[in-house]
Amino acid sequence: MLNNSVSGDPLPEPAIVAPVHSDNLEPAIQDTLSALANVEARYQHEREQLERRSRPDGMKARWQQELEERHRRKREPLVQHLAELHQQTITLTMFRQLRIVD
């Protein structure tokens, strides 16, 4: 499970995240961005570690492919969740604007 880089608290798995109430959109966005930053930092670190290893090129290439696949699997649900939060923010903003006009 990923941890919030600020508080260190565990973040929920994106696939099981419940719908977010409008008051909680901003913290949910920040937590998701933090989790995404953690995934990216870990990927960058692992990539640098792999580049430093002296192994045959074929072995390195296979490890690089595995690293890329792990990165994609960890990153994809977070990006999807962030897109959903963005959509909720847009919908809420449009709804608020309609109520102001009425």
Backbone as JSON Lines, residues from 0, in Angstrom:
{"i":0,"aa":"M","n":[0.85,-1.17,0.0],"ca":[0.0,0.0,0.0],"c":[0.89,1.23,0.0]}
{"i":1,"aa":"L","n":[0.52,2.24,-0.73],"ca":[1.27,3.48,-0.81],"c":[1.03,4.33,0.43]}
{"i":2,"aa":"N","n":[2.01,5.16,0.75],"ca":[1.88,6.06,1.89],"c":[1.87,7.49,1.41]}
{"i":3,"aa":"N","n":[1.13,8.32,2.13],"ca":[1.12,9.75,1.88],"c":[2.5,10.27,2.24]}
{"i":4,"aa":"S","n":[3.18,10.95,1.31],"ca":[4.55,11.41,1.56],"c":[4.61,12.49,2.63]}
{"i":5,"aa":"V","n":[3.52,13.18,2.86],"ca":[3.51,14.23,3.88],"c":[3.28,13.65,5.27]}
{"i":6,"aa":"S","n":[2.2,12.89,5.42],"ca":[1.86,12.38,6.75],"c":[2.39,10.99,7.01]}
{"i":7,"aa":"G","n":[2.74,10.25,5.95],"ca":[3.19,8.88,6.11],"c":[2.05,7.89,6.29]}
{"i":8,"aa":"D","n":[0.81,8.39,6.31],"ca":[-0.35,7.52,6.47],"c":[-0.55,6.69,5.22]}
{"i":9,"aa":"P","n":[-1.02,5.44,5.37],"ca":[-1.3,4.63,4.19],"c":[-2.43,5.24,3.37]}
{"i":10,"aa":"L","n":[-2.27,5.19,2.06],"ca":[-3.32,5.66,1.15],"c":[-4.14,4.46,0.7]}
{"i":11,"aa":"P","n":[-5.43,4.63,0.48],"ca":[-6.25,3.51,0.01],"c":[-5.85,3.12,-1.39]}
{"i":12,"aa":"E","n":[-6.04,1.85,-1.71],"ca":[-5.8,1.39,-3.07],"c":[-6.79,2.12,-3.98]}
{"i":13,"aa":"P","n":[-6.34,2.69,-5.1],"ca":[-7.23,3.45,-5.98],"c":[-8.43,2.65,-6.46]}
{"i":14,"aa":"A","n":[-8.28,1.36,-6.67],"ca":[-9.38,0.57,-7.19],"c":[-10.53,0.44,-6.2]}
{"i":15,"aa":"I","n":[-10.25,0.68,-4.9],"ca":[-11.29,0.53,-3.89],"c":[-11.65,1.85,-3.22]}
{"i":16,"aa":"V","n":[-11.24,2.94,-3.82],"ca":[-11.54,4.25,-3.26],"c":[-13.02,4.54,-3.44]}
{"i":17,"aa":"A","n":[-13.67,4.94,-2.35],"ca":[-15.09,5.27,-2.4],"c":[-15.28,6.63,-3.05]}
{"i":18,"aa":"P","n":[-16.48,6.9,-3.53],"ca":[-16.76,8.23,-4.08],"c":[-16.42,9.31,-3.06]}
{"i":19,"aa":"V","n":[-15.9,10.4,-3.53],"ca":[-15.43,11.47,-2.65],"c":[-16.49,12.54,-2.53]}
{"i":20,"aa":"H","n":[-16.78,12.96,-1.3],"ca":[-17.71,14.05,-1.05],"c":[-17.07,15.35,-1.51]}
{"i":21,"aa":"S","n":[-17.86,16.3,-1.93],"ca":[-17.33,17.55,-2.49],"c":[-16.37,18.27,-1.54]}
{"i":22,"aa":"D","n":[-16.6,18.17,-0.22],"ca":[-15.71,18.82,0.73],"c":[-14.34,18.16,0.79]}
{"i":23,"aa":"N","n":[-14.26,16.93,0.31],"ca":[-13.01,16.17,0.4],"c":[-12.26,16.07,-0.92]}
{"i":24,"aa":"L","n":[-12.71,16.78,-1.94],"ca":[-12.06,16.67,-3.25],"c":[-10.61,17.15,-3.21]}
{"i":25,"aa":"E","n":[-10.38,18.3,-2.64],"ca":[-9.01,18.84,-2.62],"c":[-8.04,17.93,-1.87]}
{"i":26,"aa":"P","n":[-8.37,17.46,-0.66],"ca":[-7.46,16.52,0.0],"c":[-7.28,15.22,-0.78]}
{"i":27,"aa":"A","n":[-8.34,14.73,-1.41],"ca":[-8.23,13.5,-2.2],"c":[-7.3,13.71,-3.41]}
{"i":28,"aa":"I","n":[-7.41,14.87,-4.03],"ca":[-6.52,15.18,-5.16],"c":[-5.08,15.25,-4.67]}
{"i":29,"aa":"Q","n":[-4.85,15.93,-3.55],"ca":[-3.49,16.05,-3.01],"c":[-2.92,14.68,-2.64]}
{"i":30,"aa":"D","n":[-3.73,13.84,-2.0],"ca":[-3.27,12.5,-1.63],"c":[-2.93,11.67,-2.87]}
{"i":31,"aa":"T","n":[-3.75,11.78,-3.9],"ca":[-3.5,11.02,-5.13],"c":[-2.25,11.53,-5.83]}
{"i":32,"aa":"L","n":[-2.08,12.85,-5.88],"ca":[-0.86,13.41,-6.47],"c":[0.38,12.99,-5.68]}
{"i":33,"aa":"S","n":[0.26,12.94,-4.37],"ca":[1.37,12.51,-3.53],"c":[1.72,11.05,-3.8]}
{"i":34,"aa":"A","n":[0.7,10.21,-3.9],"ca":[0.93,8.8,-4.19],"c":[1.57,8.64,-5.57]}
{"i":35,"aa":"L","n":[1.12,9.42,-6.53],"ca":[1.68,9.37,-7.87],"c":[3.15,9.82,-7.86]}
{"i":36,"aa":"A","n":[3.45,10.85,-7.1],"ca":[4.84,11.31,-6.98],"c":[5.72,10.22,-6.35]}
{"i":37,"aa":"N","n":[5.18,9.5,-5.37],"ca":[5.92,8.41,-4.75],"c":[6.22,7.3,-5.76]}
{"i":38,"aa":"V","n":[5.23,6.96,-6.58],"ca":[5.4,5.94,-7.61],"c":[6.5,6.37,-8.59]}
{"i":39,"aa":"E","n":[6.45,7.63,-9.0],"ca":[7.44,8.15,-9.95],"c":[8.84,8.17,-9.35]}
{"i":40,"aa":"A","n":[8.95,8.57,-8.08],"ca":[10.26,8.62,-7.43],"c":[10.85,7.22,-7.29]}
{"i":41,"aa":"R","n":[10.01,6.27,-6.91],"ca":[10.5,4.89,-6.77],"c":[10.94,4.34,-8.13]}
{"i":42,"aa":"Y","n":[10.16,4.6,-9.16],"ca":[10.51,4.16,-10.5],"c":[11.86,4.75,-10.92]}
{"i":43,"aa":"Q","n":[12.04,6.03,-10.71],"ca":[13.29,6.69,-11.08],"c":[14.46,6.07,-10.32]}
{"i":44,"aa":"H","n":[14.28,5.82,-9.04],"ca":[15.34,5.2,-8.22],"c":[15.68,3.8,-8.74]}
{"i":45,"aa":"E","n":[14.65,3.0,-9.01],"ca":[14.88,1.63,-9.49],"c":[15.54,1.63,-10.87]}
{"i":46,"aa":"R","n":[15.16,2.59,-11.7],"ca":[15.77,2.7,-13.03],"c":[17.25,3.04,-12.92]}
{"i":47,"aa":"E","n":[17.58,3.97,-12.02],"ca":[18.99,4.34,-11.82],"c":[19.78,3.15,-11.27]}
{"i":48,"aa":"Q","n":[19.19,2.4,-10.35],"ca":[19.85,1.22,-9.79],"c":[20.13,0.2,-10.9]}
{"i":49,"aa":"L","n":[19.16,-0.01,-11.77],"ca":[19.3,-0.96,-12.86],"c":[20.41,-0.54,-13.82]}
{"i":50,"aa":"E","n":[20.48,0.75,-14.11],"ca":[21.5,1.24,-15.03],"c":[22.91,1.05,-14.48]}
{"i":51,"aa":"R","n":[23.06,1.08,-13.15],"ca":[24.38,0.93,-12.51],"c":[24.87,-0.52,-12.49]}
{"i":52,"aa":"R","n":[23.95,-1.45,-12.62],"ca":[24.33,-2.87,-12.54],"c":[25.06,-3.29,-13.81]}
{"i":53,"aa":"S","n":[26.08,-4.11,-13.59],"ca":[26.81,-4.65,-14.75],"c":[26.31,-6.07,-15.01]}
{"i":54,"aa":"R","n":[25.41,-6.18,-15.95],"ca":[24.81,-7.45,-16.36],"c":[24.8,-7.49,-17.88]}
{"i":55,"aa":"P","n":[24.66,-8.68,-18.44],"ca":[24.54,-8.76,-19.91],"c":[23.35,-7.92,-20.4]}
{"i":56,"aa":"D","n":[23.5,-7.36,-21.59],"ca":[22.46,-6.47,-22.13],"c":[21.09,-7.13,-22.21]}
{"i":57,"aa":"G","n":[21.04,-8.41,-22.57],"ca":[19.76,-9.12,-22.67],"c":[19.06,-9.2,-21.32]}
{"i":58,"aa":"M","n":[19.83,-9.44,-20.27],"ca":[19.26,-9.51,-18.93],"c":[18.76,-8.14,-18.49]}
{"i":59,"aa":"K","n":[19.55,-7.12,-18.75],"ca":[19.14,-5.75,-18.4],"c":[17.88,-5.35,-19.14]}
{"i":60,"aa":"A","n":[17.8,-5.73,-20.4],"ca":[16.62,-5.38,-21.2],"c":[15.38,-6.04,-20.62]}
{"i":61,"aa":"R","n":[15.5,-7.3,-20.2],"ca":[14.35,-8.01,-19.62],"c":[13.95,-7.35,-18.29]}
{"i":62,"aa":"W","n":[14.93,-7.01,-17.47],"ca":[14.63,-6.33,-16.2],"c":[14.01,-4.96,-16.44]}
{"i":63,"aa":"Q","n":[14.49,-4.27,-17.47],"ca":[13.92,-2.96,-17.8],"c":[12.46,-3.11,-18.19]}
{"i":64,"aa":"Q","n":[12.14,-4.13,-18.97],"ca":[10.74,-4.37,-19.37],"c":[9.88,-4.67,-18.14]}
{"i":65,"aa":"E","n":[10.4,-5.47,-17.23],"ca":[9.65,-5.79,-16.01],"c":[9.44,-4.54,-15.16]}
{"i":66,"aa":"L","n":[10.46,-3.71,-15.07],"ca":[10.36,-2.46,-14.32],"c":[9.31,-1.54,-14.95]}
{"i":67,"aa":"E","n":[9.33,-1.43,-16.27],"ca":[8.35,-0.6,-16.97],"c":[6.93,-1.09,-16.72]}
{"i":68,"aa":"E","n":[6.74,-2.41,-16.75],"ca":[5.41,-2.98,-16.54],"c":[4.93,-2.74,-15.11]}
{"i":69,"aa":"R","n":[5.79,-2.92,-14.12],"ca":[5.42,-2.64,-12.72],"c":[5.05,-1.17,-12.55]}
{"i":70,"aa":"H","n":[5.83,-0.3,-13.16],"ca":[5.57,1.13,-13.08],"c":[4.2,1.47,-13.67]}
{"i":71,"aa":"R","n":[3.91,0.89,-14.83],"ca":[2.62,1.14,-15.48],"c":[1.47,0.63,-14.61]}
{"i":72,"aa":"R","n":[1.6,-0.56,-14.03],"ca":[0.53,-1.13,-13.2],"c":[0.28,-0.3,-11.95]}
{"i":73,"aa":"K","n":[1.32,0.28,-11.37],"ca":[1.15,1.09,-10.16],"c":[0.63,2.49,-10.5]}
{"i":74,"aa":"R","n":[1.06,3.01,-11.63],"ca":[0.73,4.39,-12.01],"c":[-0.68,4.52,-12.58]}
{"i":75,"aa":"E","n":[-1.08,3.56,-13.39],"ca":[-2.34,3.65,-14.13],"c":[-3.57,3.88,-13.23]}
{"i":76,"aa":"P","n":[-3.75,3.12,-12.14],"ca":[-4.94,3.36,-11.32],"c":[-4.93,4.73,-10.65]}
{"i":77,"aa":"L","n":[-3.75,5.24,-10.33],"ca":[-3.66,6.56,-9.72],"c":[-4.04,7.65,-10.72]}
{"i":78,"aa":"V","n":[-3.57,7.52,-11.94],"ca":[-3.9,8.49,-12.98],"c":[-5.4,8.45,-13.26]}
{"i":79,"aa":"Q","n":[-5.97,7.24,-13.31],"ca":[-7.41,7.09,-13.53],"c":[-8.19,7.75,-12.39]}
{"i":80,"aa":"H","n":[-7.76,7.51,-11.16],"ca":[-8.45,8.1,-10.0],"c":[-8.34,9.63,-10.04]}
{"i":81,"aa":"L","n":[-7.19,10.13,-10.42],"ca":[-7.0,11.58,-10.53],"c":[-7.93,12.16,-11.6]}
{"i":82,"aa":"A","n":[-8.09,11.45,-12.7],"ca":[-9.01,11.91,-13.75],"c":[-10.44,11.93,-13.24]}
{"i":83,"aa":"E","n":[-10.82,10.92,-12.46],"ca":[-12.17,10.89,-11.89],"c":[-12.38,12.04,-10.91]}
{"i":84,"aa":"L","n":[-11.39,12.33,-10.09],"ca":[-11.49,13.46,-9.16],"c":[-11.59,14.78,-9.92]}
{"i":85,"aa":"H","n":[-10.85,14.9,-10.99],"ca":[-10.91,16.1,-11.82],"c":[-12.31,16.26,-12.41]}
{"i":86,"aa":"Q","n":[-12.87,15.16,-12.9],"ca":[-14.22,15.21,-13.46],"c":[-15.23,15.62,-12.39]}
{"i":87,"aa":"Q","n":[-15.09,15.1,-11.18],"ca":[-15.98,15.49,-10.09],"c":[-15.85,16.97,-9.78]}
{"i":88,"aa":"T","n":[-14.62,17.47,-9.83],"ca":[-14.38,18.9,-9.56],"c":[-15.05,19.75,-10.63]}
{"i":89,"aa":"I","n":[-14.9,19.37,-11.88],"ca":[-15.52,20.11,-12.99],"c":[-17.04,20.09,-12.86]}
{"i":90,"aa":"T","n":[-17.59,18.92,-12.59],"ca":[-19.04,18.78,-12.44],"c":[-19.55,19.64,-11.3]}
{"i":91,"aa":"L","n":[-18.86,19.6,-10.17],"ca":[-19.26,20.39,-9.01],"c":[-19.18,21.88,-9.31]}
{"i":92,"aa":"T","n":[-18.14,22.3,-10.0],"ca":[-17.98,23.72,-10.36],"c":[-19.1,24.17,-11.28]}
{"i":93,"aa":"M","n":[-19.41,23.35,-12.27],"ca":[-20.5,23.7,-13.19],"c":[-21.83,23.77,-12.44]}
{"i":94,"aa":"F","n":[-22.08,22.83,-11.54],"ca":[-23.31,22.81,-10.77],"c":[-23.42,24.08,-9.91]}
{"i":95,"aa":"R","n":[-22.32,24.45,-9.27],"ca":[-22.33,25.65,-8.44],"c":[-22.6,26.9,-9.28]}
{"i":96,"aa":"Q","n":[-22.04,26.95,-10.47],"ca":[-22.25,28.11,-11.35],"c":[-23.7,28.18,-11.81]}
{"i":97,"aa":"L","n":[-24.3,27.03,-12.07],"ca":[-25.71,27.02,-12.47],"c":[-26.59,27.51,-11.33]}
{"i":98,"aa":"R","n":[-26.27,27.15,-10.11],"ca":[-27.08,27.58,-8.96],"c":[-26.94,29.07,-8.73]}
{"i":99,"aa":"I","n":[-25.78,29.62,-9.02],"ca":[-25.58,31.07,-8.86],"c":[-26.38,31.83,-9.89]}
{"i":100,"aa":"V","n":[-26.46,31.32,-11.11],"ca":[-27.19,31.99,-12.2],"c":[-28.67,31.93,-11.97]}
{"i":101,"aa":"D","n":[-29.18,30.81,-11.46],"ca":[-30.64,30.67,-11.25],"c":[-31.19,31.62,-10.26]}
